[in-house]
């Protein structure tokens, strides 16, 4: 069995990741799943949340890379994990102050929503920014080096 699997994240703007990794944790409708080398074939739905990547088997949890996704499709086949999503933001790309400002604005929109559609849209925005803030906080706590 191989020591790594190839992880590919494909977004509307192009390929975000295409590299060998040891383990990937993905948010699905049924909960978090882990995909490692030799994983059985799988097709699943990714829900909005955090994808965590362990590049080497000895990497600690606080060394994992994280991406925020908006949901999508997961496929595992032939030791390749392919995640198709509208967007995926690497933790290093997230501006915490900007995410906080967007969260506050979404909260304001939710409070002033005049229809169910506006309420649901504002809640989606709040949920997305809450995950971005969570990942920014994890990045801040991550040891350097």
DSSP file (Angstrom, degrees, kcal/mol; ACC not computed):
  #  RESIDUE AA STRUCTURE BP1 BP2  ACC     N-H-->O    O-->H-N    N-H-->O    O-->H-N    TCO  KAPPA ALPHA  PHI   PSI    X-CA   Y-CA   Z-CA
    1    1 A X              0   0    0      0, 0.0    36,-0.1     0, 0.0     2,-0.0   0.000 360.0 360.0 360.0 143.3    0.0    0.0    0.0
    2    2 A X        -     0   0    0      1,-0.1    35,-0.0     2,-0.1    77,-0.0  -0.295 360.0-134.6 -68.3 154.5    1.2    3.5   -0.8
    3    3 A X  S    S+     0   0    0     33,-0.0     2,-0.3    35,-0.0    34,-0.2   0.653  87.1  28.0 -82.2 -17.4    2.3    5.9    2.0
    4    4 A X        -     0   0    0     32,-0.1     2,-0.3    52,-0.0    18,-0.2  -0.882  66.6-142.6-136.3 166.5    0.3    8.8    0.6
    5    5 A X  E     -A   21   0A   0     16,-2.7    16,-2.8    -2,-0.3     2,-0.6  -0.935  31.2-108.6-125.2 156.2   -2.8    9.5   -1.5
    6    6 A X  E     -Ab  20  80A   0     73,-2.2    75,-3.1    -2,-0.3     2,-0.5  -0.751  32.3-159.2 -87.2 123.3   -3.2   12.2   -4.1
    7    7 A X  E     -Ab  19  81A   0     12,-3.1    12,-1.9    -2,-0.6     2,-0.4  -0.898  10.2-177.1-105.5 126.4   -5.5   15.0   -2.8
    8    8 A X  E     -Ab  18  82A   0     73,-3.1    75,-2.9    -2,-0.5     2,-0.6  -0.987  10.5-170.2-125.3 127.0   -7.1   17.2   -5.4
    9    9 A X  E     -Ab  17  83A   0      8,-2.3     7,-2.9    -2,-0.4     8,-1.2  -0.972  10.6-170.1-114.1 117.2   -9.4   20.2   -4.6
   10   10 A X  E     +Ab  15  84A   0     73,-3.0    75,-2.6    -2,-0.6     5,-0.2  -0.936   8.3 177.1-112.8 122.6  -11.0   21.5   -7.7
   11   11 A X  E >   -A   14   0A   0      3,-3.0     3,-1.3    -2,-0.5    75,-0.2  -0.617  47.6 -97.4-114.7 174.9  -12.9   24.9   -7.4
   12   12 A X  T 3  S+     0   0    0     74,-1.6    75,-0.1    73,-0.3    74,-0.1   0.793 125.9  50.4 -62.5 -27.5  -14.7   27.0   -9.9
   13   13 A X  T 3  S-     0   0    0     73,-0.4     2,-0.3     1,-0.3    -1,-0.3   0.439 124.6 -87.3 -92.5   0.9  -11.6   29.2  -10.2
   14   14 A X  E <  S-A   11   0A   0     -3,-1.3    -3,-3.0     0, 0.0     2,-0.5  -0.826  71.3 -18.1 130.5-167.7   -9.3   26.2  -10.8
   15   15 A X  E     +A   10   0A   0     -2,-0.3    -5,-0.2    -5,-0.2     3,-0.1  -0.655  45.8 179.6 -81.6 122.1   -7.2   23.6   -8.9
   16   16 A X  E    S+     0   0A   0     -7,-2.9     2,-0.3    -2,-0.5    -1,-0.2   0.762  71.1   9.1 -91.7 -30.5   -6.6   24.6   -5.4
   17   17 A X  E     +A    9   0A   0     -8,-1.2    -8,-2.3     2,-0.0    -1,-0.3  -0.983  51.4 163.1-152.4 138.2   -4.6   21.6   -4.3
   18   18 A X  E     +A    8   0A   0     -2,-0.3     2,-0.3   -10,-0.2   -10,-0.2  -0.547  41.7 117.0-155.0  81.0   -3.1   18.6   -6.2
   19   19 A X  E     -A    7   0A   0    -12,-1.9   -12,-3.1    -2,-0.1     2,-0.3  -0.955  66.7 -93.3-147.7 159.0   -0.5   17.0   -3.9
   20   20 A X  E     +A    6   0A   0     -2,-0.3     2,-0.3   -14,-0.2   -14,-0.2  -0.617  48.9 170.5 -76.2 136.7    0.4   13.8   -2.1
   21   21 A X  E     -A    5   0A   0    -16,-2.8   -16,-2.7    -2,-0.3    34,-0.2  -0.894  37.7-134.5-139.4 167.8   -0.9   13.7    1.5
   22   22 A X  S    S+     0   0    0     32,-2.0    15,-0.7     1,-0.3     2,-0.3   0.853  83.8   0.3 -91.8 -42.2   -1.2   11.2    4.4
   23   23 A X  E     -CD  36  54A   0     31,-2.1    31,-3.1    13,-0.2     2,-0.4  -0.999  53.3-164.0-152.5 144.7   -4.7   11.9    5.6
   24   24 A X  E     -CD  35  53A   0     11,-2.1    11,-2.7    -2,-0.3     2,-0.5  -0.998   8.9-155.4-132.0 129.9   -7.6   14.2    4.9
   25   25 A X  E     -CD  34  52A   0     27,-2.9    27,-2.0    -2,-0.4     2,-0.4  -0.915  20.2-172.0-104.1 127.9  -10.6   14.9    7.3
   26   26 A X  E     -C   33   0A   0      7,-2.8     7,-2.4    -2,-0.5     2,-0.6  -0.941  24.7-125.0-127.0 140.1  -13.7   16.0    5.4
   27   27 A X  E     +C   32   0A   0     -2,-0.4    20,-1.8    20,-0.2     2,-0.2  -0.733  39.4 170.6 -83.0 122.1  -17.1   17.3    6.6
   28   28 A X  E >   -CE  31  46A   0      3,-1.7     3,-1.6    -2,-0.6    18,-0.2  -0.746  51.0 -99.8-122.2 172.8  -20.0   15.2    5.2
   29   29 A X  T 3  S+     0   0    0     16,-1.0     3,-0.1     1,-0.3    17,-0.1   0.773 125.9  48.7 -62.0 -25.6  -23.7   15.0    5.8
   30   30 A X  T 3  S-     0   0    0      1,-0.4    -1,-0.3    15,-0.2     2,-0.2   0.355 125.9 -89.5 -95.9   4.5  -23.0   12.0    8.0
   31   31 A X  E <  S-C   28   0A   0     -3,-1.6    -3,-1.7     2,-0.0    -1,-0.4  -0.707  70.0 -24.5 118.5-172.4  -20.2   13.6   10.0
   32   32 A X  E     -C   27   0A   0     -2,-0.2     2,-0.4    -5,-0.2    -5,-0.2  -0.596  58.9-167.5 -78.1 131.7  -16.4   14.0    9.6
   33   33 A X  E     -C   26   0A   0     -7,-2.4    -7,-2.8    -2,-0.3     2,-0.4  -0.922  11.6-141.5-118.3 150.2  -14.7   11.2    7.6
   34   34 A X  E     -C   25   0A   0     -2,-0.4     2,-0.5    -9,-0.2    -9,-0.2  -0.921  10.8-162.7-108.8 133.9  -11.0   10.5    7.3
   35   35 A X  E     +C   24   0A   0    -11,-2.7   -11,-2.1    -2,-0.4     2,-0.2  -0.974  17.2 166.9-118.9 125.2   -9.5    9.4    4.0
   36   36 A X  E >   -C   23   0A   0     -2,-0.5     3,-1.6   -13,-0.2   -13,-0.2  -0.777  48.4 -60.0-127.8 171.1   -6.0    7.8    4.1
   37   37 A X  T 3  S+     0   0    0    -15,-0.7   -32,-0.1     1,-0.3    -1,-0.1  -0.240 123.7  23.2 -53.0 138.2   -3.9    5.8    1.5
   38   38 A X  T 3  S+     0   0    0      1,-0.2    -1,-0.3   -34,-0.2    40,-0.1   0.556  84.8 163.9  82.7   8.7   -5.7    2.7    0.3
   39   39 A X    <   -     0   0    0     -3,-1.6    40,-0.4     1,-0.1    -1,-0.2  -0.265  43.3-104.8 -60.4 145.0   -9.2    4.0    1.2
   40   40 A X        -     0   0    0      1,-0.1    -1,-0.1    37,-0.1    36,-0.0  -0.286  49.5 -80.1 -65.8 156.2  -12.1    2.2   -0.4
   41   41 A X        +     0   0    0     34,-0.1     2,-0.3    38,-0.0    36,-0.2  -0.287  62.3 171.8 -58.0 143.2  -13.9    3.8   -3.4
   42   42 A X  E     - F   0  76A   0     34,-2.0    34,-3.0    -3,-0.1     2,-0.4  -0.991  29.2-168.2-156.8 142.1  -16.4    6.4   -2.2
   43   43 A X  E     + F   0  75A   0     -2,-0.3     2,-0.3    32,-0.2    32,-0.2  -0.991  30.8 152.4-130.1 129.3  -18.7    9.2   -3.5
   44   44 A X  E     - F   0  74A   0     30,-2.3    30,-3.0    -2,-0.4     2,-0.5  -0.926  44.6-101.9-148.8 169.0  -20.2   11.5   -0.9
   45   45 A X  E     - F   0  73A   0     -2,-0.3   -16,-1.0    28,-0.2     2,-0.5  -0.858  29.0-146.0 -98.3 129.3  -21.5   15.0   -0.3
   46   46 A X  E     -EF  28  72A   0     26,-2.3    26,-2.5    -2,-0.5   -18,-0.3  -0.817  14.0-151.3 -92.1 131.3  -19.3   17.5    1.4
   47   47 A X        -     0   0    0    -20,-1.8    24,-0.5    -2,-0.5   -20,-0.2  -0.623  37.4 -76.8 -95.7 162.6  -21.1   20.0    3.6
   48   48 A X  S    S+     0   0    0     22,-0.4     2,-0.3    -2,-0.2    22,-0.2  -0.320  89.8  80.3 -56.5 135.7  -19.8   23.5    4.3
   49   49 A X  E    S- G   0  69A   0     20,-1.5    20,-2.7    -3,-0.1     2,-0.4  -0.974  77.6 -31.6 164.4-149.3  -17.0   23.3    6.9
   50   50 A X  E     - G   0  68A   0     -2,-0.3     2,-0.5    18,-0.2    18,-0.2  -0.894  33.8-159.0-113.3 130.7  -13.4   22.6    7.4
   51   51 A X  E     - G   0  67A   0     16,-2.8    16,-2.4    -2,-0.4     2,-0.4  -0.934  16.1-160.4-101.2 128.4  -11.1   20.2    5.5
   52   52 A X  E     -DG  25  66A   0    -27,-2.0   -27,-2.9    -2,-0.5     2,-0.5  -0.926   2.0-159.5-113.2 136.3   -8.0   19.3    7.5
   53   53 A X  E     -DG  24  65A   0     12,-2.9    12,-2.2    -2,-0.4     2,-0.7  -0.957  10.4-164.5-121.3 127.0   -4.9   17.8    5.8
   54   54 A X  E     -D   23   0A   0    -31,-3.1   -31,-2.1    -2,-0.5   -32,-2.0  -0.941   7.0-169.7-105.2 111.8   -2.1   15.8    7.5
   55   55 A X  S    S+     0   0    0     -2,-0.7     2,-0.3   -34,-0.2    -1,-0.2   0.892  70.2  25.3 -71.8 -40.1    0.8   15.8    5.0
   56   56 A X  S >  S-     0   0    0    -35,-0.1     3,-1.8   -34,-0.1    -1,-0.1  -0.913  80.6-117.3-126.3 153.2    2.9   13.2    6.8
   57   57 A X  T 3  S+     0   0    0     -2,-0.3    -1,-0.1     1,-0.3    -2,-0.0   0.797 113.7  52.5 -59.9 -29.8    2.0   10.4    9.2
   58   58 A X  T 3  S+     0   0    0      2,-0.0    -1,-0.3    -3,-0.0     2,-0.1   0.485  80.7 119.1 -86.0  -2.7    4.0   12.0   12.1
   59   59 A X    <   -     0   0    0     -3,-1.8     2,-0.1     1,-0.1     5,-0.0  -0.415  61.8-129.3 -67.3 135.2    2.3   15.4   11.8
   60   60 A X    >   -     0   0    0     -2,-0.1     3,-1.7     1,-0.1     4,-0.3  -0.343  25.3-105.0 -76.5 164.0    0.5   16.5   14.9
   61   61 A X  G >  S+     0   0    0      1,-0.3     3,-1.4     2,-0.2    -1,-0.1   0.869 121.7  56.9 -57.7 -37.6   -3.1   17.8   14.8
   62   62 A X  G 3  S+     0   0    0      1,-0.3    -1,-0.3    79,-0.0    81,-0.2   0.537 102.2  57.7 -75.5  -3.1   -1.9   21.4   15.3
   63   63 A X  G <  S+     0   0    0     -3,-1.7    -1,-0.3    79,-0.1    -8,-0.2   0.428  81.4 115.8 -99.7  -2.2    0.3   21.0   12.2
   64   64 A X    <   -     0   0    0     -3,-1.4     2,-0.3    -4,-0.3   -10,-0.2  -0.376  65.3-126.7 -69.7 144.9   -2.6   20.1    9.9
   65   65 A X  E     -G   53   0A   0    -12,-2.2   -12,-2.9    -2,-0.1     2,-0.4  -0.639  27.0-151.7 -85.4 150.1   -3.4   22.5    7.1
   66   66 A X  E     -G   52   0A   0     -2,-0.3    25,-2.4   -14,-0.2     2,-0.4  -0.972  15.1-172.5-131.6 142.5   -7.0   23.7    6.9
   67   67 A X  E     -GH  51  90A   0    -16,-2.4   -16,-2.8    -2,-0.4     2,-0.5  -0.972  19.0-138.8-125.1 142.9   -9.3   24.8    4.1
   68   68 A X  E     -GH  50  89A   0     21,-2.6    21,-2.5    -2,-0.4     2,-0.3  -0.899  27.8-171.4 -98.6 129.0  -12.8   26.3    4.5
   69   69 A X  E     -GH  49  88A   0    -20,-2.7   -20,-1.5    -2,-0.5    19,-0.2  -0.833  30.3-141.9-121.4 161.2  -15.2   24.9    1.9
   70   70 A X        -     0   0    0     17,-1.1   -22,-0.4     1,-0.5     2,-0.1   0.195  65.4 -85.1-101.6  14.2  -18.7   25.8    0.9
   71   71 A X        +     0   0    0    -24,-0.5    15,-0.7    16,-0.2    -1,-0.5  -0.280  64.4 143.8 100.6 167.0  -19.8   22.2    0.3
   72   72 A X  E     -FI  46  85A   0    -26,-2.5   -26,-2.3    13,-0.2     2,-0.4  -0.981  47.1 -44.9 162.2-149.3  -19.4   20.0   -2.7
   73   73 A X  E     -FI  45  84A   0     11,-2.3    11,-2.8    -2,-0.3     2,-0.4  -0.955  37.2-155.2-125.0 138.7  -18.8   16.4   -3.9
   74   74 A X  E     +FI  44  83A   0    -30,-3.0   -30,-2.3    -2,-0.4     2,-0.4  -0.936  12.5 179.9-113.7 133.5  -16.1   14.0   -2.6
   75   75 A X  E     -FI  43  82A   0      7,-2.6     7,-3.3    -2,-0.4     2,-0.5  -0.997   7.2-172.3-133.6 131.2  -14.8   11.1   -4.7
   76   76 A X  E     +FI  42  81A   0    -34,-3.0   -34,-2.0    -2,-0.4     2,-0.3  -0.990  24.3 142.7-120.5 126.2  -12.2    8.6   -3.7
   77   77 A X  E >   + I   0  80A   0      3,-2.4     3,-1.0    -2,-0.5   -37,-0.1  -0.928  62.8   1.5-162.5 135.7  -10.9    6.2   -6.3
   78   78 A X  T 3  S-     0   0    0     -2,-0.3     3,-0.1     1,-0.3   -38,-0.1   0.889 128.5 -53.8  53.5  46.2   -7.5    4.6   -7.1
   79   79 A X  T 3  S+     0   0    0    -40,-0.4   -73,-2.2     1,-0.2     2,-0.4   0.767 114.8 117.4  60.1  28.8   -5.8    6.2   -4.2
   80   80 A X  E <   -bI   6  77A   0     -3,-1.0    -3,-2.4   -75,-0.2     2,-0.6  -0.995  50.6-158.0-127.0 130.7   -6.9    9.7   -5.3
   81   81 A X  E     -bI   7  76A   0    -75,-3.1   -73,-3.1    -2,-0.4     2,-0.5  -0.938  13.3-173.7-104.3 121.6   -9.2   12.0   -3.3
   82   82 A X  E     -bI   8  75A   0     -7,-3.3    -7,-2.6    -2,-0.6     2,-0.5  -0.976   5.0-171.2-119.6 125.8  -11.0   14.5   -5.4
   83   83 A X  E     -bI   9  74A   0    -75,-2.9   -73,-3.0    -2,-0.5     2,-0.6  -0.971   5.4-162.5-118.2 119.1  -13.1   17.2   -3.8
   84   84 A X  E     +bI  10  73A   0    -11,-2.8   -11,-2.3    -2,-0.5     2,-0.3  -0.901  25.3 155.9-104.0 116.6  -15.2   19.4   -6.2
   85   85 A X  E     - I   0  72A   0    -75,-2.6   -73,-0.3    -2,-0.6   -13,-0.2  -0.930  52.3-123.8-138.0 158.2  -16.3   22.6   -4.5
   86   86 A X  S    S-     0   0    0    -15,-0.7   -74,-1.6    -2,-0.3   -73,-0.4   0.936  97.0  -3.9 -65.5 -46.1  -17.4   26.1   -5.5
   87   87 A X        -     0   0    0    -16,-0.3   -17,-1.1   -76,-0.2     2,-0.3  -0.996  56.0-170.5-149.1 152.0  -14.7   27.6   -3.4
   88   88 A X  E     -H   69   0A   0     -2,-0.3     2,-0.6   -19,-0.2   -19,-0.2  -0.951  11.2-160.5-144.1 120.2  -12.0   26.6   -0.9
   89   89 A X  E     -H   68   0A   0    -21,-2.5   -21,-2.6    -2,-0.3     2,-0.1  -0.905  15.1-136.1-107.6 122.3  -10.1   29.1    1.1
   90   90 A X  E >>  -H   67   0A   0     -2,-0.6     3,-2.1   -23,-0.2     4,-0.5  -0.446  26.8-114.7 -69.2 147.1   -6.7   28.0    2.7
   91   91 A X  G >4 S+     0   0    0    -25,-2.4     3,-1.1     1,-0.3    -1,-0.1   0.831 116.5  58.6 -54.5 -33.9   -6.3   29.2    6.3
   92   92 A X  G 34 S+     0   0    0      1,-0.2    -1,-0.3   -26,-0.2   -25,-0.1   0.683 101.0  57.0 -70.7 -16.8   -3.5   31.5    5.2
   93   93 A X  G <4 S+     0   0    0     -3,-2.1     2,-0.5     2,-0.1    -1,-0.2   0.539  84.7 100.4 -89.4  -7.5   -5.8   33.3    2.8
   94   94 A X    <<  -     0   0    0     -3,-1.1     2,-0.8    -4,-0.5     3,-0.1  -0.695  60.8-153.0 -89.4 123.4   -8.3   34.2    5.5
   95   95 A X     >  -     0   0    0     -2,-0.5     4,-2.6     1,-0.2     5,-0.2  -0.847   7.4-156.5 -91.7 111.4   -8.2   37.8    6.9
   96   96 A X  H  > S+     0   0    0     -2,-0.8     4,-2.3     1,-0.2     5,-0.2   0.878  90.8  49.6 -60.8 -41.2   -9.6   37.4   10.4
   97   97 A X  H  > S+     0   0    0      2,-0.2     4,-2.2     1,-0.2    -1,-0.2   0.904 112.3  48.6 -65.1 -40.6  -10.7   41.1   10.7
   98   98 A X  H  > S+     0   0    0      2,-0.2     4,-2.4     1,-0.2    -2,-0.2   0.904 111.3  49.7 -65.0 -42.0  -12.4   40.9    7.3
   99   99 A X  H  X S+     0   0    0     -4,-2.6     4,-2.3     2,-0.2    -2,-0.2   0.888 110.7  50.3 -64.1 -39.1  -14.2   37.7    8.3
  100  100 A X  H  X S+     0   0    0     -4,-2.3     4,-2.5    -5,-0.2    -2,-0.2   0.908 110.3  49.7 -65.3 -41.5  -15.3   39.3   11.6
  101  101 A X  H  X S+     0   0    0     -4,-2.2     4,-2.1     1,-0.2    -2,-0.2   0.916 112.2  47.7 -63.1 -43.3  -16.7   42.3    9.7
  102  102 A X  H  X S+     0   0    0     -4,-2.4     4,-2.4     2,-0.2    -2,-0.2   0.874 111.2  51.5 -65.5 -37.7  -18.6   40.0    7.2
  103  103 A X  H  X S+     0   0    0     -4,-2.3     4,-2.4     2,-0.2    -2,-0.2   0.932 110.0  48.6 -63.6 -46.0  -20.0   38.0   10.2
  104  104 A X  H  X S+     0   0    0     -4,-2.5     4,-2.0     1,-0.2    -2,-0.2   0.891 111.9  49.4 -61.8 -40.0  -21.2   41.2   11.9
  105  105 A X  H  X S+     0   0    0     -4,-2.1     4,-2.6     2,-0.2    -1,-0.2   0.909 110.4  49.9 -65.9 -42.5  -22.8   42.4    8.7
  106  106 A X  H  X S+     0   0    0     -4,-2.4     4,-2.3     1,-0.2    -2,-0.2   0.886 109.6  52.2 -62.6 -38.7  -24.5   39.0    8.1
  107  107 A X  H  X S+     0   0    0     -4,-2.4     4,-2.0     2,-0.2    -1,-0.2   0.896 109.9  48.6 -63.9 -40.6  -25.8   39.2   11.7
  108  108 A X  H  X S+     0   0    0     -4,-2.0     4,-1.4     2,-0.2    -2,-0.2   0.919 110.8  50.5 -64.3 -43.9  -27.2   42.6   11.0
  109  109 A X  H  < S+     0   0    0     -4,-2.6     4,-0.4     1,-0.2    -2,-0.2   0.870 109.2  51.8 -62.4 -37.0  -28.9   41.4    7.8
  110  110 A X  H >< S+     0   0    0     -4,-2.3     3,-0.9     1,-0.2    -1,-0.2   0.914 108.0  51.2 -65.5 -41.9  -30.4   38.5    9.7
  111  111 A X  H 3< S+     0   0    0     -4,-2.0    -1,-0.2     1,-0.2    -2,-0.2   0.786 117.6  38.9 -66.4 -27.4  -31.8   40.8   12.4
  112  112 A X  T 3< S+     0   0    0     -4,-1.4    -1,-0.2    -5,-0.1    -2,-0.2   0.307  83.2 136.0-106.6   8.6  -33.4   43.0    9.7
  113  113 A X    <   -     0   0    0     -3,-0.9    -3,-0.1    -4,-0.4     3,-0.1  -0.304  33.6-170.5 -60.4 136.4  -34.6   40.2    7.3
  114  114 A X        +     0   0    0      1,-0.0     2,-0.3    -2,-0.0    -1,-0.1   0.369  66.4  37.2-110.8   2.7  -38.1   40.8    6.0
  115  115 A X  S  > S-     0   0    0      1,-0.1     4,-2.3     0, 0.0     5,-0.2  -0.968  82.3-111.4-146.9 163.2  -38.6   37.4    4.3
  116  116 A X  H  > S+     0   0    0     -2,-0.3     4,-2.6     1,-0.2     5,-0.2   0.880 118.3  54.6 -61.6 -37.8  -37.7   33.8    4.9
  117  117 A X  H  > S+     0   0    0      2,-0.2     4,-2.4     1,-0.2    -1,-0.2   0.920 109.2  46.4 -63.6 -44.5  -35.4   33.9    1.9
  118  118 A X  H  > S+     0   0    0      2,-0.2     4,-2.4     1,-0.2    -1,-0.2   0.894 112.5  51.4 -64.3 -39.7  -33.5   36.9    3.4
  119  119 A X  H  X S+     0   0    0     -4,-2.3     4,-2.2     2,-0.2    -2,-0.2   0.924 111.7  45.9 -62.8 -45.8  -33.3   35.2    6.8
  120  120 A X  H  X S+     0   0    0     -4,-2.6     4,-2.4     2,-0.2    -2,-0.2   0.899 112.7  50.4 -65.8 -41.3  -31.9   31.9    5.3
  121  121 A X  H  X S+     0   0    0     -4,-2.4     4,-2.2     2,-0.2    -1,-0.2   0.916 111.2  48.4 -63.3 -43.6  -29.3   33.8    3.2
  122  122 A X  H  X S+     0   0    0     -4,-2.4     4,-2.5     1,-0.2    -1,-0.2   0.897 110.8  51.2 -63.8 -40.0  -28.2   35.8    6.2
  123  123 A X  H  X S+     0   0    0     -4,-2.2     4,-2.8     2,-0.2    -2,-0.2   0.904 108.6  51.3 -64.9 -40.7  -27.9   32.6    8.2
  124  124 A X  H  X S+     0   0    0     -4,-2.4     4,-2.4     2,-0.2    -1,-0.2   0.914 110.9  48.9 -60.0 -42.8  -25.8   31.0    5.5
  125  125 A X  H  X S+     0   0    0     -4,-2.2     4,-2.3     2,-0.2    -2,-0.2   0.913 111.7  48.8 -63.8 -42.7  -23.5   34.0    5.4
  126  126 A X  H  X S+     0   0    0     -4,-2.5     4,-2.4     1,-0.2    -2,-0.2   0.928 111.5  49.7 -62.5 -44.9  -23.2   33.9    9.2
  127  127 A X  H  X S+     0   0    0     -4,-2.8     4,-1.8     1,-0.2    -2,-0.2   0.918 111.5  48.7 -60.9 -44.1  -22.4   30.2    9.2
  128  128 A X  H  X S+     0   0    0     -4,-2.4     4,-2.0     1,-0.2    -1,-0.2   0.929 113.9  44.9 -63.2 -45.6  -19.7   30.6    6.5
  129  129 A X  H  X S+     0   0    0     -4,-2.3     4,-2.5     1,-0.2    -1,-0.2   0.840 108.4  57.9 -70.1 -31.5  -18.0   33.5    8.3
  130  130 A X  H  X S+     0   0    0     -4,-2.4     4,-2.0    -5,-0.2    -1,-0.2   0.903 108.5  46.5 -63.2 -40.1  -18.2   31.6   11.6
  131  131 A X  H  X S+     0   0    0     -4,-1.8     4,-2.4     2,-0.2    -2,-0.2   0.908 111.2  51.5 -67.9 -41.3  -16.2   28.7   10.1
  132  132 A X  H  X S+     0   0    0     -4,-2.0     4,-2.3     1,-0.2    -2,-0.2   0.906 110.8  48.7 -60.9 -41.4  -13.7   31.2    8.6
  133  133 A X  H  X S+     0   0    0     -4,-2.5     4,-2.2     2,-0.2    -1,-0.2   0.884 109.4  53.0 -65.6 -38.5  -13.2   32.8   12.0
  134  134 A X  H  X S+     0   0    0     -4,-2.0     4,-2.0     2,-0.2    -2,-0.2   0.928 111.3  45.5 -61.6 -45.4  -12.8   29.3   13.6
  135  135 A X  H  X S+     0   0    0     -4,-2.4     4,-2.4     2,-0.2    -2,-0.2   0.889 110.7  53.2 -67.2 -39.1  -10.0   28.5   11.0
  136  136 A X  H  X S+     0   0    0     -4,-2.3     4,-2.0     1,-0.2    -1,-0.2   0.896 109.1  50.3 -62.4 -38.5   -8.3   31.9   11.5
  137  137 A X  H  X S+     0   0    0     -4,-2.2     4,-1.5     2,-0.2    -2,-0.2   0.888 109.7  49.6 -65.7 -39.5   -8.3   31.2   15.3
  138  138 A X  H  X S+     0   0    0     -4,-2.0     4,-0.9     1,-0.2    -2,-0.2   0.893 109.6  52.2 -65.3 -39.0   -6.7   27.7   14.7
  139  139 A X  H >< S+     0   0    0     -4,-2.4     3,-0.7     1,-0.2    -2,-0.2   0.904 106.7  53.4 -62.5 -41.2   -4.1   29.3   12.5
  140  140 A X  H 3< S+     0   0    0     -4,-2.0    -1,-0.2     1,-0.2    -2,-0.2   0.860 111.1  45.9 -61.8 -35.9   -3.3   31.9   15.2
  141  141 A X  H 3< S+     0   0    0     -4,-1.5    -1,-0.2    -5,-0.1    -2,-0.2   0.596  88.5 110.5 -82.9 -11.9   -2.7   29.1   17.7
  142  142 A X  S << S-     0   0    0     -4,-0.9     2,-0.1    -3,-0.7   -79,-0.1  -0.436  74.7-117.1 -69.5 131.1   -0.6   27.0   15.3
  143  143 A X        -     0   0    0     -2,-0.2     2,-0.2   -81,-0.2    -1,-0.1  -0.415  29.1-124.0 -67.0 142.7    3.1   26.8   16.3
  144  144 A X              0   0    0      1,-0.2    -1,-0.1    -2,-0.1     0, 0.0  -0.592 360.0 360.0 -86.1 147.9    5.4   28.3   13.7
  145  145 A X              0   0    0     -2,-0.2    -1,-0.2     0, 0.0    -2,-0.1   0.458 360.0 360.0  93.4 360.0    8.3   26.3   12.2
